[in-house]
Amino acid sequence: MASTPCPCGSDELLDNCCGRYHSGAPAPTAEALMRSRYSAYVLGLIDYVVATTLPAQQAGLDKAAMSAWSAQSIWLGLEVESHEPLGGVPEHAWVTFVARWHDAEGEHAHRERSAFVQQQRHWYFLDPTVPLTAGRNDPCPCGSTAKFKKCCGPFLP
């Protein structure tokens, strides 16, 4: 693995790039986490993709479908368009990217602006497809002491 280029497109070797996050080191930025999640899809590391999603959303993920998509796709590349750290406590960030892949239906490109939150030195993806049961005035599911409406609420539909 040491001489394998990282799938995230960084021009680094996997072990020096996303591989260290796959092995347990916390990603230092939301962009690094997003790149490592893309690389995890390429490498079939679906447990990593699940573990880096907001813990309150992990049970709502369809791990079998994620695994099938990962395995049945030929991954063509990742382009990060922007990384917008927003600061705050907890810290939030936006990452806009385009992921490309080929499957039985042809070639695809998916552009997304994803939200992330950092808790206890770990960044997590806020998955807009997995609903949270928190009300506006409930404590935020990310584990902060803030209300949902003041914390992660504005980052989710």
Backbone torsions as a table, in degrees:
resi	resn	phi	psi	omega
1	MET	NA	-25.8	-174.1
2	ALA	-57.9	-31.4	-177.5
3	SER	-100.5	9.7	-179.7
4	THR	-84.5	128.6	175.5
5	PRO	-64.3	145.9	179.0
6	CYS	-71.5	133.6	179.7
7	PRO	-64.4	-16.1	-175.2
8	CYS	-73.4	-8.2	177.2
9	GLY	86.8	16.2	-176.6
10	SER	-79.8	-9.1	-173.6
11	ASP	70.3	12.9	175.0
12	GLU	-100.1	163.6	172.8
13	LEU	-77.6	148.7	-176.4
14	LEU	-52.6	-45.8	-178.5
15	ASP	-62.4	-30.6	-179.2
16	ASN	-90.5	-4.2	-175.5
17	CYS	-122.2	-114.6	-174.5
18	CYS	-67.0	-25.5	-179.6
19	GLY	-57.8	-35.4	179.5
20	ARG	-67.7	-32.1	177.1
21	TYR	-74.9	-38.1	175.7
22	HIS	-61.0	-28.5	-179.5
23	SER	-86.7	-1.0	174.1
24	GLY	121.9	-13.8	177.5
25	ALA	-69.8	139.0	179.0
26	PRO	-72.3	137.2	176.7
27	ALA	-67.0	133.2	-175.6
28	PRO	-75.9	-19.6	-179.1
29	THR	-139.4	164.0	175.5
30	ALA	-63.1	-37.3	178.4
31	GLU	-62.8	-43.6	178.4
32	ALA	-61.3	-40.3	178.3
33	LEU	-65.4	-44.3	-179.4
34	MET	-62.1	-43.6	177.7
35	ARG	-60.6	-41.3	-178.9
36	SER	-68.5	-31.6	176.4
37	ARG	-68.1	-42.4	175.4
38	TYR	-59.1	-48.1	179.4
39	SER	-59.7	-36.4	178.4
40	ALA	-64.3	-40.2	175.0
41	TYR	-61.3	-44.3	179.9
42	VAL	-59.2	-41.0	-175.0
43	LEU	-90.2	-2.4	-179.7
44	GLY	75.4	24.8	-178.4
45	LEU	-93.0	65.9	-173.1
46	ILE	-68.2	-30.7	175.7
47	ASP	-59.2	-35.5	177.5
48	TYR	-67.7	-42.8	178.7
49	VAL	-59.7	-43.5	178.7
50	VAL	-64.5	-46.9	-176.1
51	ALA	-64.6	-22.6	-178.9
52	THR	-99.6	9.1	170.5
53	THR	-91.8	148.0	179.3
54	LEU	-44.8	123.9	-176.3
55	PRO	-49.8	-36.5	-179.9
56	ALA	-67.3	-13.5	-179.8
57	GLN	-105.0	-11.4	-171.8
58	GLN	-59.9	-38.6	-178.7
59	ALA	-66.1	-21.9	-179.6
60	GLY	-86.8	-0.1	179.8
61	LEU	-82.5	143.7	176.5
62	ASP	-94.0	86.7	-174.4
63	LYS	-60.7	-37.7	180.0
64	ALA	-64.8	-42.5	178.9
65	ALA	-67.4	-39.4	178.1
66	MET	-62.6	-42.8	-179.7
67	SER	-65.0	-42.7	179.4
68	ALA	-64.1	-43.7	179.6
69	TRP	-61.6	-43.2	179.2
70	SER	-59.7	-48.0	-175.3
71	ALA	-73.6	-31.1	-174.6
72	GLN	-92.7	5.8	-178.6
73	SER	-112.8	146.3	168.9
74	ILE	-101.9	115.7	-173.2
75	TRP	-84.5	127.0	-171.1
76	LEU	-104.9	-11.9	176.4
77	GLY	144.1	166.4	-178.2
78	LEU	-132.3	136.5	173.7
79	GLU	-126.3	119.4	175.2
80	VAL	-90.5	118.8	-179.1
81	GLU	-85.9	-38.1	179.7
82	SER	-160.6	154.1	174.9
83	HIS	-131.2	118.4	-176.1
84	GLU	-118.7	88.7	174.7
85	PRO	-68.8	135.0	-175.1
86	LEU	-110.1	-7.1	-179.3
87	GLY	70.0	-157.1	-179.5
88	GLY	88.9	174.0	176.8
89	VAL	-130.3	109.5	-3.2
90	PRO	-72.9	161.5	180.0
91	GLU	-74.0	139.8	175.0
92	HIS	-121.6	161.9	177.2
93	ALA	-156.5	155.8	170.9
94	TRP	-111.6	142.3	171.9
95	VAL	-132.0	124.4	177.3
96	THR	-106.0	131.0	-175.0
97	PHE	-148.8	165.9	171.3
98	VAL	-126.4	123.4	175.1
99	ALA	-108.4	138.4	-179.7
100	ARG	-123.0	141.4	177.8
101	TRP	-154.9	165.3	177.2
102	HIS	-125.0	137.5	175.3
103	ASP	-141.0	-168.0	-176.5
104	ALA	-60.2	-22.1	-179.1
105	GLU	-93.6	-2.6	178.4
106	GLY	121.3	-162.9	-178.0
107	GLU	-93.3	141.4	-176.4
108	HIS	-133.4	153.9	171.2
109	ALA	-135.7	131.1	179.9
110	HIS	-122.3	118.8	176.8
111	ARG	-101.7	133.9	-176.7
112	GLU	-147.0	146.6	169.8
113	ARG	-110.9	106.7	-174.2
114	SER	-102.1	145.3	177.8
115	ALA	-101.4	146.0	-179.6
116	PHE	-137.1	152.8	175.8
117	VAL	-133.0	145.2	178.7
118	GLN	-110.6	128.1	176.0
119	GLN	-134.0	129.2	177.3
120	GLN	48.6	52.1	177.1
121	ARG	69.3	4.4	-179.7
122	HIS	-115.6	132.4	174.2
123	TRP	-87.7	144.7	177.7
124	TYR	-132.2	143.5	174.3
125	PHE	-79.2	132.0	173.5
126	LEU	-93.7	105.4	-173.1
127	ASP	-82.8	112.8	-178.2
128	PRO	-70.6	-10.8	-179.9
129	THR	-90.8	-7.3	-179.2
130	VAL	-112.5	108.4	-176.9
131	PRO	-67.0	146.9	173.4
132	LEU	-105.3	147.0	-177.6
133	THR	-88.5	1.7	-177.3
134	ALA	-70.6	135.7	172.2
135	GLY	-85.0	166.9	-176.5
136	ARG	-53.7	-39.0	-176.0
137	ASN	-97.3	4.1	177.1
138	ASP	-76.9	159.1	173.0
139	PRO	-59.8	145.5	-178.0
140	CYS	-67.6	135.1	178.7
141	PRO	-64.1	-10.7	179.7
142	CYS	-75.9	-11.0	178.4
143	GLY	100.6	-1.5	177.4
144	SER	-73.4	172.2	177.5
145	THR	-89.8	-0.7	-178.5
146	ALA	-81.5	160.1	172.9
147	LYS	-72.1	150.8	-178.9
148	PHE	-53.6	-42.4	-176.8
149	LYS	-65.8	-23.1	-179.3
150	LYS	-99.2	-9.3	-174.3
151	CYS	-112.7	-98.0	-174.9
152	CYS	-86.9	-16.1	-179.2
153	GLY	-50.7	-46.5	-179.4
154	PRO	-66.2	-11.7	-176.9
155	PHE	-98.3	-3.3	-178.3
156	LEU	-123.1	148.0	-179.4
157	PRO	-68.1	NA	NA
